[in-house]
Amino acid sequence: MERGMEDKLLIGSSENGQDMGKLSRRVWIESMKLWKIAYPAMITRVTSFGILIVTQSFMGHIGEVELASYALTQIILLRFANGVLLGMASALETFCGQAFGARQYHLMGIYLQRSWIILLITATLLTPLYFFSSSIFRLLGQEEELSRVAGRIALWSIPILYYFVFNFTLQFYLQSQLKNMIIGWLSSAALVLHVILSWLFVVKLNLGIPGAMGAMIISMWSTTIGEFIYVFGGWCPDTWTGFSKSAFTELLPVVRLSLSSGVMLAVELWYNAILVLLAGYLRNAKISIAAFSVCLNIVAWQFMIFLGFCTAACVRVSNELGAGNVKAAKFSIKVILSTSATFGVVFWILTLIFGNSISYLFSSSTEVAKAVSSLSVLLAFSVLLNSVQPVLSGVAIGSGWQSVVAYVNVTCYYMIGIPIGLLLAYVAHLQVQGIWIGMMCGVASQTLVLIYFTWRTDWEAQVEAASARLNRWFVAPSEEPDENTNHA
């Protein structure tokens, strides 16, 4: 009897060991897939953000007015355009990711061309804002000289507006087919080129604003040109078969999802800008804005890392839904979320440890350091929240939930976060801490809603929706040679 019980225990422990071994292997395989997407995406985000920071630094060498004007143009115009175009381009992540998973590779090139058409029209509609930017800034109450210089910088920013169109779409197209390492290399090379050109044009040749903005334009477009060469040069033979007339068909559904995606991401990107403006009405506004900006810069650099996990979540979920693998999609979400949250805990601990001295990386002012120190605990928990929220946003994009998440973002950020921030800052007299708590409440409520959606989702229905979307816009590969107007 005792011998039989021992045999059962041994068998049970052996089976548990095998199950643990299988789980560990599955986690390892999924982690390899995750990092193959996330690592290049992180490099791309950090280096792209670095180009903006380098330009800001060289503008500071030109003069204070130029620095302030560049900041004004970047925060209001470029952030606005970036939010709209990045959001609309993210619809391509859904289409291409699901088409790649379903092995309908030829559709990806058509989706790419449809996005070009829609985003080029959108960018052209946004262009007048750049021509009349000086008047717009004056209407917003900015000084005459600041508005005039910002208007000059805005005109130099128009090529960057069209860079967004092609760079975002090509990135999403390539990363959907797991070819985003090339994007990381190109972005890194662009950052190095930008530092060299900025030094040459601004410091050595003393070209001023044209030099700083010219270096930025050349560096950014070098990435996009490299991506065009990669796609048209034959490195995407299955997904790029040339320009097609099919790109001009079925545009309305793409427009709908693109607009939903634009609203979803734009309101999220504008959220912090609005909070900075609110900080300008507090007592001792300069210190408040400086402290708030320092904290946002810290969060932004860390956020670049977590956006890599966002990209991984979007690609993995859309690929698996397109392939009809429900269990694989759910398992991928769990692995990516766990990995990102682990990084979040590490950054949370580091922020708590160095919170009192971290501001000196950005400012030598003791007043600013004191204000940042008062926000350090809140900053740490913001970092923790930001390790979860981007992954859930990636899941939403990969699943095609942009319309629903757009409503969630507007509600959580603008009906919960900002009102709470205003009440705590001005009524409860918590000043900048109150605004930051309001911001956290908006992000936390959005995160909770997305967790609920992810948990309650019928993933079988999501697979059917992905299949229906692909079948609706299906174009047989055999039809393509007759429709192509040009072959790369």
N, C-alpha and C positions, 0 to 999 in steps of 0.2 A: 504493500500500500504506500509506504513512505517512498519506496523507489519510484513508483508511478508518479507521485506528486513531484519528485525531483526532476523526472524526465519532462513533465509538463512545464515546469518552471524554466528548465533549460531551453526547451523549444520556444517558449514565449519570449524569453530574453533574446534568443537568436533572431526571432522574427522582428522584435523591436529594433535590434541592432541593424538588421537589413533595411527596415523602414527608414531609420535614421540615416543610414548610408545613402539610400536612394534620395531622400530629401536633401541631404547635403550636396549630392551630385547635381540635383535639379537647381538648387540655389546657385551653385558654382557656374553652371552653364548659363543660367539666366543673368547672372552678374557679369559674365563675359560679354554677353549681348548688350547689356546695359552700358558698360563702360566703353564699348566700341562706338556707341552713339554719344554718350554723355561727355566723354573726355574731349573729343574735337569740338563739341558744342560749347564747352566751358572755355576752351582756348579762344574760339571765335568771339564769344561774348566779351571776354576780358580784353582782348586786343582791340575790338571795335570800340568799346567804351574808352579804352586807353587813347585812341586817336582823338576823341573829343577832349579828353583831359589834357593831352599834349598841346592841342590847339589853344585851349584856355590858358595854359601856362605861357605860351609864346605871345598871346594877346596881352598878358600882363606885362611882358617886357616892352611892348609898344607904348602902353599908357593906361592909366586908370579908366579913362572914358571908354577906350576900346575894349578893355576887359569887361566893364559893366555892360556895354552894348552887346558884346558877344554873349554874355550870360543871359541878357534879355531875349535876344534872338533865339538862343538855344532852348531856353525854358518855355517860351511862348510859341514861337513858330515851328522850330524843328521838332519839339516834343509833340506838338499838335499833329504835324504831318506824320511823324514817326508812329504815333498811336493809331491814326486812321489807316495808314498803308500797311503797317505791320499786322494790325488786326485783320484787315481784309485779306492780306496774303496768307494768313494762317488757315483760311479755308482750304488752301491748296494742300496743307498738311493732311487734312482729313481725306480729300480726294485721292491724292497720290499714295498715301500710306495704305489705304484700303485696296486700291488698285494693285499695288505691289504685292500685298498679302494674297490677293486673289489670282496672282500671276497674269493679270491683264496689263502687261507692261506697256504695250503700245498706247494705252489710254493716258499714261502719265505725261507724255509729250503734248497731247491735246489739251489736257488740263492746264499744263504750264502756259500754253499759248492763250487759253481763255483768261487766265489770271493776268497775263500781260495786257490784254485788251482792256479789261475792267480797271486795272490799276493805272494804266496810262491815261485813261479818261479821267479818273479820279484826281491824279496828280495835276493834270492840265486845269481842272476846275479849281484846284488849290493855289495855282500859280499867281492869280491876281492878288492874293493876300501878301505875297512877297513884294510885288510892285508897289503896293500902297501901304507898306508896313510902317513907314515914317508917320503917316497920318493916323494909322491905327494906334501906334504907341503914344502919340500925342493925345488921342481920345481917351486912352487909358490913364492919362495924367502924368506921363513921363516928361522929363525936362526936354527942352528944344534940342540942345546939342546931343543928348543921349539918343533921342528919337532919330535925329538926322544920321548919326553914325550907325545906329542899329539898322536903319534903312539901307545903307550901303552894304553892310554885312549880309542883310537879307537877300539882296540881289545876287551876291556871290554864293548864296546858299541854294539857288534854284537848281544847279546841276546835282546837288546832293539830294534834292527832292526826287529827281528821276533816278538817281542811284538807288534810293530806297526801293523803287518799283522792281528793278531787275535783281538787285542783291537779295532781297527777302525771298522773292519767288524762286530764284535759282538755288538758294540755300535749302528751302523746304523741299524742292524737287529732288535735290541730291541726297539730303539726309533721309528721305523716305525710302530710298533704295540702298541705304547704309554706305553711302559714298561721301560722308562728310569730313573725312580726314583731310581731303584736298582743300576744303573750306578753311580748316584750322591752319594749314600751312600757308595758304594765301593771305589770310588775315594777319598772321604773325609777320609775314614778309612786308605787308602793307604798313604795319606799325613801325617797323624798322625804317622803311623808306620814308615814312612821314616824319620821324625824328630828324633824319638827315636833311630832307627837303626844307623842313621848318627852320632848322639851324642855318641852312644856306640862304634861304630867301629872306628870313627875318633878321638874323644876326649879321651875316656877312654882306648881303646885298642891300639890306635895309629897305625892303620893299613894303613894309608896313602891313596894312590889312590885306591888300591883294596878295602879298607873299604868304601870309598865314593861311588865308582861305584857299589860295592856289595850291599850296602844299596839301591841304586837306582834300581838295577835289581830286588831285592826281592820285593820292594814296588810296582813297576810297574806291575810285573807279578802276584802279589797278586790280583790286580784288575781283570786281565784276567782270572785267575783261578776261582775267584768268579763268573764271567760271565759264564764260562763253566759249573760250578755247577748249576747255575740258569737255563740255557738252557737245559742241559742234565738231570737235576734232576726232570723234569716234570712240570716246571712252564710255559712252552710254548707248551702245548699239541696240539694245533691246527696247529702251524707253524713248529714244529720240530717233525718229525716222524721217524728219524733215518737217517743213511747214505744211499745215493741212487746212483745207477749207472747213473741216469739221470743227475747228476752233471757233467759228462764227455761229455755230448752232448751239441750241440749248443753253444760251447765256443767262436767261432769266433766273433759273434755279441757282446758278453759280453766283449771280448778283445777290440773291436773297441771303445765301449762307455767308457770302463775303461781307455784306452789310452787318449781319448779326455778329460775325467775328470781329468786325471793326469796332462795333459798340462794346463788345465784351472786353477787348483789350484796351481800347482807348480810354474808357472811364477809369480803368485801373491805373493806367499810366498818368492820367491827369490828376488823380486823387492827391498825390503828394505835392504837386505844384499848387493846388488850391490851398492845401494846408500851410504851405510856405507863405502864401499871400495872406492868410489869416494871421499867421505869426507876426506879420508886419504891423498889425494894429494893436499889439500888446504893449504894455509899459516897457520901456527900454528896448524898443523894437530891434535896433541893430544887434544887440546881444542875443535876443531871442531868435532872430533869423539866422545869425551866425551859428548858434548852438544847434538849431534845428537842421541847418544845412550840413553841419559836420556829421551829425548822427545819420542823416539821410545818405551822405557819401559813404559812411561805414557800412550801412545796410546795403547800399547799391553794389559795392565791391563784393560783398558776400553773396548778394542776390545773383550775381553773374554765375557763381558756382551752382546755385540751386536751379537756375534756368537750364543748365545742362541736364539736370534730372527731369525738368519739364519736357525738354526735347525728347529724352529717352522714353518717357511715359507716353508721349504723343505717338512716336514712331512705333513702339512695341505694341501698344493697344490697337492702333489702326491696322498694323500688319496682321495681327492675330485675328481681329474681327473680319478683315477682308478674306483671310484664309478659313474662317469659320471655326477657329479654335477658341471656344469659350473658356475652357479651363486654363489654357495657356495665357489668355488675356488677364484673367483674374489673378493668376499666380505672378505674372509680371508686375501687376500693380502692387502686390504685397511686397515683392523684393525691392522694387524701386522706392516705395514709400519708406520701408525699413532702412534702406541705405541712406536716403536723404535725411531722415530723422536722426540717424546716428551722427552724420556730419553736423546737423543742427545742434545737437547736444554738445559736441566738441566746441563749436563756435560760441554757444551760450556760456559755457564755462570760461572760455578765454575772454569774452566780453565782460563777464562779472569780475574776473581777476584784474584786467587792465582798464576797466571802465573809468577810473579816476585820472588816468594819464593819457588815454588814447587821443584826446583832442589836440595834444601838442604835435601830432603828426600833420595837422591842418592849420593850426593857429598858435601863436606864442602868447596870446592874451590870457591873463589869469582869470578875467571875468568870464570869458568864453569857456575856459576849462572848468570853472566852477559850475556854469550852467549845464555843460555836457555831463559833468559828474553827477548832477542831480537827476539826469535822465538815464544814467548808465544801467540801472536795473530794468527799467522799461525797455531800453535798447536791447538788452540781452534777451528778454522775452519776445521782442519783435523778431529777432534773429531766429529764435526757436520756431515761431509761427511761420516764418518765411521758408523754413525747410520742408514744410508740409504743403502749404498752399500752392506753390508752383507745380508740384507733382499732380495734384488734383485738377489744376487747370489744364495740364497736359493730357490727362485722361479725358477731360471734357472735349478738348479739341480733337483728339484721336477718335472719339466716339461720335462726333458731330453734334454735340449738345450746345453749340454756341448761342442759339436763340434763348434757351432757358437760362444759361449762365449770364447772358447780358442783363436780363431782368434781375438776377440774383446780385450782380455787381452793383447795379444802380441802387437797388434797395439797401444793400449792406453798407456801401460806401457813403452814399449821399443822403440816405434817410435814417441811417443809424450812426455811422462813424462821425460825420461832420457835425450833426446836431449835438451829439454827446460831447464832442470836443469843444464846441462853442459854449455849451452850458458849464462844463468844468473849468474852462479857461476864463470866461468873463463873469459868470454868476458865482461859481464856487471859488473864483480867484486863484486857481491853480496855475494860471499863466501857461507857459509852454508845456509843462507836464500835462495839463489838461487836454491840450490839443493832441499830444502824443498818445494819451490814453484813448481819446476818441478814435484816432487812427487805428490803434490796436483793436478796439472794439469792432470797427468795420471789417478788418482783416479776419478777426476771430470768428465773427458771425458768418462771413463768407465761407471760411474753412469748414465750419460745422455743417453748413448747408450742403457743401460739396461732398463732405464725408457721408452725409445721409443719402444723397443722390447715388453715390458710388455703391454704398452698402445695399440700397433697396433696388438697384437697377436689375431689370430682367435682361441678362446678357444674351440669352438666346434671341430675344427680340431685337437686340442691337445688331447681332449677326445678320438677321433677316433684313433689317433696315439697310445695312451696308450692302448686302447682296442686291436688294431692290434698287438702290442708288446706282450701283455699277451696271445692272442690267438695263436700267432706263437709258443710260448714256452710252450703252455698248456700241462700239464701232469695230467691226470685224477686221482683223489684221490684213486680210486679203483685199479689203477695200482701200487701204491706205495708198498703195502706189498710184491708183487712179486719181486720188484727191490731192496728192502732194503737189505743191506749187514750186517747191525747191527742196533739194536734199543737201544736208550738211556733208 
